[in-house]
Amino acid sequence: MKTLWLLTQTPNQENIKLLKRLVDETDCIVFIQNGVYIAKHNIDITCQKYVLKSDMEARGIDCAEKIIEYSELVDLFFGYDRVVTI
């Protein structure tokens, strides 16, 4: 089952471990709200990863992940079987 993961929390060891354990290559992670801080670090998870542009800019950070707008985030909802927010 393809899952879209929305990471909203400031990164910590527990949510990184959770993602590494549950996410597979058919899934996608979108870093939003304070979750954009984790995008500054290269986490070793093999799946598509995106960062919401407005949240990244609001926090004044740069990252190496692909940057998307809200409209692209909405489009992602239709491509996955379920959405999980952490």
Helices and strands as residue ranges (DSSP letters): E 3-7, H 13-22, E 28-31, G 33-40, E 48-52, H 53-58, E 66-68, H 70-77, E 82-85
